[in-house]
Each structure stands twice: as C-alpha cells, then as structure tokens.
Amino acid sequence: MPFPFAYICDLLQRMEDKGREQSPASITKEWFGRHRGHLHRDDVDGSALLSTLLPEQRTDRVYFIQAKTLQKMIARALGLGRSRIRELER
C-alpha cells in the first residue's frame, strides 16, 4: 500500500494547529517518527514524498512562461475585455 496522502495532510494540519505552541521542527520530527515504519517500506517513493513536502525544491517546476504569454493566458481564462487587458498589461 502506498503512503497515504491523508498522513501528509495530517502533518500540514498539525503545523497549522500547533504552530504557535510547538516549533515546526519538533512537529516534523514527531511526524516522521510516527510514520517511520510506513516510510521505509519498498512501495513508498521517497522522492515523491519529499517533492510533496518540499515543492519549492523541485527544479522542474519552472514553466518558462514569459510575462506577455502569461498576460494572454490570464486574460483568456478570466474572459477580460480590451480595457481590462490593457490594464493587466500595465
């Protein structure tokens, strides 16, 4: 059985709930300790788990969308008129 996403949600929820009472490091250590048995199984992809927990560390998350292209995509998605598109371009 793969590592349940609910466990990751549990970690994030604990961070939000107890973030003022406990340090994030201690919450994380406690969580990893609790799930150590699950994490060391052969069917758990460690890189996928770390990518979920640390998305900003992924090198492939840059999409190389330039500002002009992004403006067009946003305008199209929001159904903006010409005056709003000009405002967005500014």
N, C-alpha and C positions, 0 to 999 in steps of 0.2 A: 504494500500500500504506500503510495507516495506521501510526502509530508503534507498534511492538511493546511490549506490556506487559512483556515479558522485560527490556527495557532499563531500565525503571523498577525492576524487581526487582533488576537488577544494581547500580543506584545504591544502593538500600537495603542490599544485601548488602555492598557496599564500605564503606558508612558503619559497618556493624556490625563488619566485619572489621578495618578500618584506622582506626577512630575514635580509638584511643589514639595511633597513630603519626602521623596526619595530621589537620589540622583539617577539620571538616565543610565549611567554606567552600572549601578547596582541592580537596577531593574533588568537590564540586558543580561548581566551575569546570571542573575536568578533564573531568567527565562531559558537561557542556554543550558544551565544546569538541569532544569526540569525536563527539557526535551532532548538531552544528550543521547539517550537510547534511540530515539527516533532519527536523530540527525546522522548517526553512524551506520545506519542501515544501507545496504547496497542499492536499494531502489530510490534513494534520495539524492537528487542532483544538487550538490553543494554550491556550484556556481549559479544555478538558478535561484537558490535561496538567497545567496549574497546579492545577486542582481535585484531581487525584490526588496531586500532590506536597505541596500545602498545604491539606488538608481543613478545618483549623481556621479558615481564612479565608473559607469559604463562609458566606454569610448565610442560606441556605435550609436549613441542617442542623438548625435548631431545630424540634422537633416539637410544642412546646406541650403536652406531656403533663404533667398535674399529678400531684402526689405520690400522691393517692388512686387515680387511674386507673392509674398505674404499679404501685402495690402490687397491684391486682387482676390486671393483666396478668402480673406475675411469679408471683403465687400460682397462677394458672391454668396458666401454662407449666410450672411445677415440680410441679404437682399437690399442693400443700400442703394439709394438714388444717387444721381450725379453730384448733388451738392454735398451729401454725406461722404461720398468717395473722395471729393476734393479735400474735405475736412480731414479725413483719415490720412490722406497723402501728406498733409502739412504736418 
